[in-house]
Structure formats: structure tokens, C-alpha cells
Amino acid sequence: MEFYSASVMDVVIGIVKGEFFLIPVITAAILALFKIVPNNKIQAAVGKFARFIARSITLNASKWKYTKHFWNRVIEPWFIDLIENTFATFVREFVVGLRSDNEE
């Protein structure tokens, strides 16, 4: 069995040729849906999903025999700092940068 790894250019050429016609169709449908559904509903759904994932991680890690003794005291605070100081800051500042050319 041979594994084929398509490059980005292969995918772009495939889209132009019509071989991957579902990719732009699905993307357009998702973008249209984002314009129809109000932002607060999207944010609420994404927030609810994120809280579910985070709750699942922390509850299971605090009960797992390998991490239960030090999850809450050591790993969780460091992990939260990592997320807040890198990913959350990056996304927040990225959005500010994208909006920087808009008139106030």
C-alpha cells in the first residue's frame, strides 16, 4: 500500500481542475452560515464546546492514577498560563491587527 501526500499546490490545482469541487462548496456554505447566524450565538456555541472539552480534560486528569497527585497543584496552573499567555493573546492581538484598518 502506497501513501500519497498531496502538496498544497496539488490541492490548488485539483480545485481549479474541478477534482476537489466539494472543498470550495463546503467552505462557501460555512462562510454563508457564519454570515446568517448572529455572532453571539456562534460565540456561545464555541464557548460551550470549549468549556466541555476543558472540563473533560481537567476532571479526567485529576482522577487518572498517573496525574491525580499533582494535576491541580503543578500541571494545571502551568497549562493555563501557557494557554493564556500564548494562544489566547495571539488570537486576541491577531483580531486587533485585522481590524486595524477599519474606521472607528
Chimera marker file (.cmm) of the C-alpha trace (Angstrom):
<marker_set name="trace">
<marker id="1" x="0.000" y="0.000" z="0.000" r="1" g="1" b="0" radius="0.5"/>
<marker id="2" x="1.447" y="3.313" z="-1.071" r="1" g="1" b="0" radius="0.5"/>
<marker id="3" x="0.775" y="6.522" z="0.814" r="1" g="1" b="0" radius="0.5"/>
<marker id="4" x="0.306" y="9.645" z="-1.302" r="1" g="1" b="0" radius="0.5"/>
<marker id="5" x="0.860" y="13.011" z="0.291" r="1" g="1" b="0" radius="0.5"/>
<marker id="6" x="-0.609" y="15.888" z="-1.695" r="1" g="1" b="0" radius="0.5"/>
<marker id="7" x="1.134" y="19.209" z="-1.535" r="1" g="1" b="0" radius="0.5"/>
<marker id="8" x="-0.776" y="22.459" z="-1.191" r="1" g="1" b="0" radius="0.5"/>
<marker id="9" x="-0.164" y="23.153" z="-4.873" r="1" g="1" b="0" radius="0.5"/>
<marker id="10" x="-1.639" y="19.743" z="-5.801" r="1" g="1" b="0" radius="0.5"/>
<marker id="11" x="-4.795" y="20.640" z="-3.898" r="1" g="1" b="0" radius="0.5"/>
<marker id="12" x="-5.000" y="24.096" z="-5.511" r="1" g="1" b="0" radius="0.5"/>
<marker id="13" x="-4.552" y="22.594" z="-8.981" r="1" g="1" b="0" radius="0.5"/>
<marker id="14" x="-7.150" y="19.962" z="-8.116" r="1" g="1" b="0" radius="0.5"/>
<marker id="15" x="-9.632" y="22.657" z="-7.090" r="1" g="1" b="0" radius="0.5"/>
<marker id="16" x="-9.017" y="24.578" z="-10.330" r="1" g="1" b="0" radius="0.5"/>
<marker id="17" x="-9.441" y="21.406" z="-12.400" r="1" g="1" b="0" radius="0.5"/>
<marker id="18" x="-12.641" y="20.554" z="-10.533" r="1" g="1" b="0" radius="0.5"/>
<marker id="19" x="-11.267" y="17.412" z="-8.876" r="1" g="1" b="0" radius="0.5"/>
<marker id="20" x="-11.883" y="18.732" z="-5.373" r="1" g="1" b="0" radius="0.5"/>
<marker id="21" x="-15.083" y="20.630" z="-6.112" r="1" g="1" b="0" radius="0.5"/>
<marker id="22" x="-16.545" y="19.982" z="-2.652" r="1" g="1" b="0" radius="0.5"/>
<marker id="23" x="-13.839" y="21.956" z="-0.823" r="1" g="1" b="0" radius="0.5"/>
<marker id="24" x="-14.880" y="25.409" z="-2.116" r="1" g="1" b="0" radius="0.5"/>
<marker id="25" x="-18.577" y="24.469" z="-1.976" r="1" g="1" b="0" radius="0.5"/>
<marker id="26" x="-18.385" y="23.426" z="1.680" r="1" g="1" b="0" radius="0.5"/>
<marker id="27" x="-16.219" y="26.455" z="2.514" r="1" g="1" b="0" radius="0.5"/>
<marker id="28" x="-18.719" y="28.811" z="0.874" r="1" g="1" b="0" radius="0.5"/>
<marker id="29" x="-21.583" y="27.144" z="2.747" r="1" g="1" b="0" radius="0.5"/>
<marker id="30" x="-19.777" y="27.531" z="6.089" r="1" g="1" b="0" radius="0.5"/>
<marker id="31" x="-18.952" y="31.188" z="5.377" r="1" g="1" b="0" radius="0.5"/>
<marker id="32" x="-22.579" y="31.859" z="4.367" r="1" g="1" b="0" radius="0.5"/>
<marker id="33" x="-23.764" y="30.184" z="7.573" r="1" g="1" b="0" radius="0.5"/>
<marker id="34" x="-21.424" y="32.406" z="9.609" r="1" g="1" b="0" radius="0.5"/>
<marker id="35" x="-22.995" y="35.476" z="7.997" r="1" g="1" b="0" radius="0.5"/>
<marker id="36" x="-26.544" y="34.255" z="8.694" r="1" g="1" b="0" radius="0.5"/>
<marker id="37" x="-26.101" y="33.146" z="12.316" r="1" g="1" b="0" radius="0.5"/>
<marker id="38" x="-25.545" y="36.027" z="14.783" r="1" g="1" b="0" radius="0.5"/>
<marker id="39" x="-22.064" y="36.316" z="16.287" r="1" g="1" b="0" radius="0.5"/>
<marker id="40" x="-23.297" y="35.943" z="19.873" r="1" g="1" b="0" radius="0.5"/>
<marker id="41" x="-24.887" y="32.572" z="19.019" r="1" g="1" b="0" radius="0.5"/>
<marker id="42" x="-21.686" y="31.343" z="17.370" r="1" g="1" b="0" radius="0.5"/>
<marker id="43" x="-19.599" y="32.554" z="20.317" r="1" g="1" b="0" radius="0.5"/>
<marker id="44" x="-21.970" y="30.893" z="22.789" r="1" g="1" b="0" radius="0.5"/>
<marker id="45" x="-21.782" y="27.560" z="20.955" r="1" g="1" b="0" radius="0.5"/>
<marker id="46" x="-17.990" y="27.679" z="20.617" r="1" g="1" b="0" radius="0.5"/>
<marker id="47" x="-17.650" y="28.717" z="24.273" r="1" g="1" b="0" radius="0.5"/>
<marker id="48" x="-19.903" y="25.887" z="25.427" r="1" g="1" b="0" radius="0.5"/>
<marker id="49" x="-17.880" y="23.367" z="23.394" r="1" g="1" b="0" radius="0.5"/>
<marker id="50" x="-14.569" y="24.756" z="24.726" r="1" g="1" b="0" radius="0.5"/>
<marker id="51" x="-15.810" y="24.564" z="28.326" r="1" g="1" b="0" radius="0.5"/>
<marker id="52" x="-16.938" y="20.954" z="27.739" r="1" g="1" b="0" radius="0.5"/>
<marker id="53" x="-13.511" y="19.967" z="26.390" r="1" g="1" b="0" radius="0.5"/>
<marker id="54" x="-11.648" y="21.793" z="29.175" r="1" g="1" b="0" radius="0.5"/>
<marker id="55" x="-13.896" y="20.306" z="31.859" r="1" g="1" b="0" radius="0.5"/>
<marker id="56" x="-13.362" y="16.828" z="30.415" r="1" g="1" b="0" radius="0.5"/>
<marker id="57" x="-9.595" y="17.274" z="30.410" r="1" g="1" b="0" radius="0.5"/>
<marker id="58" x="-9.341" y="18.625" z="33.948" r="1" g="1" b="0" radius="0.5"/>
<marker id="59" x="-11.792" y="16.165" z="35.510" r="1" g="1" b="0" radius="0.5"/>
<marker id="60" x="-10.150" y="13.158" z="33.886" r="1" g="1" b="0" radius="0.5"/>
<marker id="61" x="-6.585" y="14.328" z="34.532" r="1" g="1" b="0" radius="0.5"/>
<marker id="62" x="-7.375" y="14.920" z="38.202" r="1" g="1" b="0" radius="0.5"/>
<marker id="63" x="-8.633" y="11.316" z="38.504" r="1" g="1" b="0" radius="0.5"/>
<marker id="64" x="-6.094" y="9.490" z="36.341" r="1" g="1" b="0" radius="0.5"/>
<marker id="65" x="-3.709" y="7.469" z="38.503" r="1" g="1" b="0" radius="0.5"/>
<marker id="66" x="-0.589" y="8.956" z="36.847" r="1" g="1" b="0" radius="0.5"/>
<marker id="67" x="-1.568" y="12.625" z="37.231" r="1" g="1" b="0" radius="0.5"/>
<marker id="68" x="-4.081" y="12.847" z="40.069" r="1" g="1" b="0" radius="0.5"/>
<marker id="69" x="-1.472" y="13.645" z="42.723" r="1" g="1" b="0" radius="0.5"/>
<marker id="70" x="-0.039" y="16.706" z="41.003" r="1" g="1" b="0" radius="0.5"/>
<marker id="71" x="-2.500" y="17.851" z="38.307" r="1" g="1" b="0" radius="0.5"/>
<marker id="72" x="-4.225" y="20.608" z="40.314" r="1" g="1" b="0" radius="0.5"/>
<marker id="73" x="-1.057" y="21.865" z="42.025" r="1" g="1" b="0" radius="0.5"/>
<marker id="74" x="1.526" y="21.702" z="39.247" r="1" g="1" b="0" radius="0.5"/>
<marker id="75" x="0.360" y="20.911" z="35.733" r="1" g="1" b="0" radius="0.5"/>
<marker id="76" x="-2.976" y="22.728" z="35.518" r="1" g="1" b="0" radius="0.5"/>
<marker id="77" x="-1.696" y="26.199" z="36.582" r="1" g="1" b="0" radius="0.5"/>
<marker id="78" x="1.235" y="25.943" z="34.152" r="1" g="1" b="0" radius="0.5"/>
<marker id="79" x="-1.032" y="24.705" z="31.366" r="1" g="1" b="0" radius="0.5"/>
<marker id="80" x="-3.485" y="27.564" z="31.962" r="1" g="1" b="0" radius="0.5"/>
<marker id="81" x="-0.639" y="30.097" z="31.896" r="1" g="1" b="0" radius="0.5"/>
<marker id="82" x="0.637" y="28.578" z="28.657" r="1" g="1" b="0" radius="0.5"/>
<marker id="83" x="-2.791" y="28.853" z="27.019" r="1" g="1" b="0" radius="0.5"/>
<marker id="84" x="-3.478" y="32.401" z="28.305" r="1" g="1" b="0" radius="0.5"/>
<marker id="85" x="-0.032" y="33.802" z="27.588" r="1" g="1" b="0" radius="0.5"/>
<marker id="86" x="0.376" y="32.325" z="24.119" r="1" g="1" b="0" radius="0.5"/>
<marker id="87" x="-2.729" y="31.161" z="22.280" r="1" g="1" b="0" radius="0.5"/>
<marker id="88" x="-5.309" y="33.493" z="23.819" r="1" g="1" b="0" radius="0.5"/>
<marker id="89" x="-3.024" y="36.517" z="23.485" r="1" g="1" b="0" radius="0.5"/>
<marker id="90" x="-2.135" y="35.584" z="19.903" r="1" g="1" b="0" radius="0.5"/>
<marker id="91" x="-5.787" y="35.274" z="18.835" r="1" g="1" b="0" radius="0.5"/>
<marker id="92" x="-6.809" y="38.479" z="20.629" r="1" g="1" b="0" radius="0.5"/>
<marker id="93" x="-3.966" y="40.524" z="19.130" r="1" g="1" b="0" radius="0.5"/>
<marker id="94" x="-4.415" y="38.907" z="15.709" r="1" g="1" b="0" radius="0.5"/>
<marker id="95" x="-8.031" y="40.102" z="15.622" r="1" g="1" b="0" radius="0.5"/>
<marker id="96" x="-6.946" y="43.599" z="16.730" r="1" g="1" b="0" radius="0.5"/>
<marker id="97" x="-4.420" y="43.614" z="13.875" r="1" g="1" b="0" radius="0.5"/>
<marker id="98" x="-7.043" y="42.513" z="11.355" r="1" g="1" b="0" radius="0.5"/>
<marker id="99" x="-9.371" y="45.292" z="12.484" r="1" g="1" b="0" radius="0.5"/>
<marker id="100" x="-6.624" y="47.940" z="12.497" r="1" g="1" b="0" radius="0.5"/>
<marker id="101" x="-7.518" y="49.263" z="9.046" r="1" g="1" b="0" radius="0.5"/>
<marker id="102" x="-11.228" y="49.669" z="9.832" r="1" g="1" b="0" radius="0.5"/>
<marker id="103" x="-12.553" y="53.124" z="10.542" r="1" g="1" b="0" radius="0.5"/>
<marker id="104" x="-13.590" y="53.674" z="14.123" r="1" g="1" b="0" radius="0.5"/>
<link id1="1" id2="2" r="1" g="1" b="0" radius="0.2"/>
<link id1="2" id2="3" r="1" g="1" b="0" radius="0.2"/>
<link id1="3" id2="4" r="1" g="1" b="0" radius="0.2"/>
<link id1="4" id2="5" r="1" g="1" b="0" radius="0.2"/>
<link id1="5" id2="6" r="1" g="1" b="0" radius="0.2"/>
<link id1="6" id2="7" r="1" g="1" b="0" radius="0.2"/>
<link id1="7" id2="8" r="1" g="1" b="0" radius="0.2"/>
<link id1="8" id2="9" r="1" g="1" b="0" radius="0.2"/>
<link id1="9" id2="10" r="1" g="1" b="0" radius="0.2"/>
<link id1="10" id2="11" r="1" g="1" b="0" radius="0.2"/>
<link id1="11" id2="12" r="1" g="1" b="0" radius="0.2"/>
<link id1="12" id2="13" r="1" g="1" b="0" radius="0.2"/>
<link id1="13" id2="14" r="1" g="1" b="0" radius="0.2"/>
<link id1="14" id2="15" r="1" g="1" b="0" radius="0.2"/>
<link id1="15" id2="16" r="1" g="1" b="0" radius="0.2"/>
<link id1="16" id2="17" r="1" g="1" b="0" radius="0.2"/>
<link id1="17" id2="18" r="1" g="1" b="0" radius="0.2"/>
<link id1="18" id2="19" r="1" g="1" b="0" radius="0.2"/>
<link id1="19" id2="20" r="1" g="1" b="0" radius="0.2"/>
<link id1="20" id2="21" r="1" g="1" b="0" radius="0.2"/>
<link id1="21" id2="22" r="1" g="1" b="0" radius="0.2"/>
<link id1="22" id2="23" r="1" g="1" b="0" radius="0.2"/>
<link id1="23" id2="24" r="1" g="1" b="0" radius="0.2"/>
<link id1="24" id2="25" r="1" g="1" b="0" radius="0.2"/>
<link id1="25" id2="26" r="1" g="1" b="0" radius="0.2"/>
<link id1="26" id2="27" r="1" g="1" b="0" radius="0.2"/>
<link id1="27" id2="28" r="1" g="1" b="0" radius="0.2"/>
<link id1="28" id2="29" r="1" g="1" b="0" radius="0.2"/>
<link id1="29" id2="30" r="1" g="1" b="0" radius="0.2"/>
<link id1="30" id2="31" r="1" g="1" b="0" radius="0.2"/>
<link id1="31" id2="32" r="1" g="1" b="0" radius="0.2"/>
<link id1="32" id2="33" r="1" g="1" b="0" radius="0.2"/>
<link id1="33" id2="34" r="1" g="1" b="0" radius="0.2"/>
<link id1="34" id2="35" r="1" g="1" b="0" radius="0.2"/>
<link id1="35" id2="36" r="1" g="1" b="0" radius="0.2"/>
<link id1="36" id2="37" r="1" g="1" b="0" radius="0.2"/>
<link id1="37" id2="38" r="1" g="1" b="0" radius="0.2"/>
<link id1="38" id2="39" r="1" g="1" b="0" radius="0.2"/>
<link id1="39" id2="40" r="1" g="1" b="0" radius="0.2"/>
<link id1="40" id2="41" r="1" g="1" b="0" radius="0.2"/>
<link id1="41" id2="42" r="1" g="1" b="0" radius="0.2"/>
<link id1="42" id2="43" r="1" g="1" b="0" radius="0.2"/>
<link id1="43" id2="44" r="1" g="1" b="0" radius="0.2"/>
<link id1="44" id2="45" r="1" g="1" b="0" radius="0.2"/>
<link id1="45" id2="46" r="1" g="1" b="0" radius="0.2"/>
<link id1="46" id2="47" r="1" g="1" b="0" radius="0.2"/>
<link id1="47" id2="48" r="1" g="1" b="0" radius="0.2"/>
<link id1="48" id2="49" r="1" g="1" b="0" radius="0.2"/>
<link id1="49" id2="50" r="1" g="1" b="0" radius="0.2"/>
<link id1="50" id2="51" r="1" g="1" b="0" radius="0.2"/>
<link id1="51" id2="52" r="1" g="1" b="0" radius="0.2"/>
<link id1="52" id2="53" r="1" g="1" b="0" radius="0.2"/>
<link id1="53" id2="54" r="1" g="1" b="0" radius="0.2"/>
<link id1="54" id2="55" r="1" g="1" b="0" radius="0.2"/>
<link id1="55" id2="56" r="1" g="1" b="0" radius="0.2"/>
<link id1="56" id2="57" r="1" g="1" b="0" radius="0.2"/>
<link id1="57" id2="58" r="1" g="1" b="0" radius="0.2"/>
<link id1="58" id2="59" r="1" g="1" b="0" radius="0.2"/>
<link id1="59" id2="60" r="1" g="1" b="0" radius="0.2"/>
<link id1="60" id2="61" r="1" g="1" b="0" radius="0.2"/>
<link id1="61" id2="62" r="1" g="1" b="0" radius="0.2"/>
<link id1="62" id2="63" r="1" g="1" b="0" radius="0.2"/>
<link id1="63" id2="64" r="1" g="1" b="0" radius="0.2"/>
<link id1="64" id2="65" r="1" g="1" b="0" radius="0.2"/>
<link id1="65" id2="66" r="1" g="1" b="0" radius="0.2"/>
<link id1="66" id2="67" r="1" g="1" b="0" radius="0.2"/>
<link id1="67" id2="68" r="1" g="1" b="0" radius="0.2"/>
<link id1="68" id2="69" r="1" g="1" b="0" radius="0.2"/>
<link id1="69" id2="70" r="1" g="1" b="0" radius="0.2"/>
<link id1="70" id2="71" r="1" g="1" b="0" radius="0.2"/>
<link id1="71" id2="72" r="1" g="1" b="0" radius="0.2"/>
<link id1="72" id2="73" r="1" g="1" b="0" radius="0.2"/>
<link id1="73" id2="74" r="1" g="1" b="0" radius="0.2"/>
<link id1="74" id2="75" r="1" g="1" b="0" radius="0.2"/>
<link id1="75" id2="76" r="1" g="1" b="0" radius="0.2"/>
<link id1="76" id2="77" r="1" g="1" b="0" radius="0.2"/>
<link id1="77" id2="78" r="1" g="1" b="0" radius="0.2"/>
<link id1="78" id2="79" r="1" g="1" b="0" radius="0.2"/>
<link id1="79" id2="80" r="1" g="1" b="0" radius="0.2"/>
<link id1="80" id2="81" r="1" g="1" b="0" radius="0.2"/>
<link id1="81" id2="82" r="1" g="1" b="0" radius="0.2"/>
<link id1="82" id2="83" r="1" g="1" b="0" radius="0.2"/>
<link id1="83" id2="84" r="1" g="1" b="0" radius="0.2"/>
<link id1="84" id2="85" r="1" g="1" b="0" radius="0.2"/>
<link id1="85" id2="86" r="1" g="1" b="0" radius="0.2"/>
<link id1="86" id2="87" r="1" g="1" b="0" radius="0.2"/>
<link id1="87" id2="88" r="1" g="1" b="0" radius="0.2"/>
<link id1="88" id2="89" r="1" g="1" b="0" radius="0.2"/>
<link id1="89" id2="90" r="1" g="1" b="0" radius="0.2"/>
<link id1="90" id2="91" r="1" g="1" b="0" radius="0.2"/>
<link id1="91" id2="92" r="1" g="1" b="0" radius="0.2"/>
<link id1="92" id2="93" r="1" g="1" b="0" radius="0.2"/>
<link id1="93" id2="94" r="1" g="1" b="0" radius="0.2"/>
<link id1="94" id2="95" r="1" g="1" b="0" radius="0.2"/>
<link id1="95" id2="96" r="1" g="1" b="0" radius="0.2"/>
<link id1="96" id2="97" r="1" g="1" b="0" radius="0.2"/>
<link id1="97" id2="98" r="1" g="1" b="0" radius="0.2"/>
<link id1="98" id2="99" r="1" g="1" b="0" radius="0.2"/>
<link id1="99" id2="100" r="1" g="1" b="0" radius="0.2"/>
<link id1="100" id2="101" r="1" g="1" b="0" radius="0.2"/>
<link id1="101" id2="102" r="1" g="1" b="0" radius="0.2"/>
<link id1="102" id2="103" r="1" g="1" b="0" radius="0.2"/>
<link id1="103" id2="104" r="1" g="1" b="0" radius="0.2"/>
</marker_set>
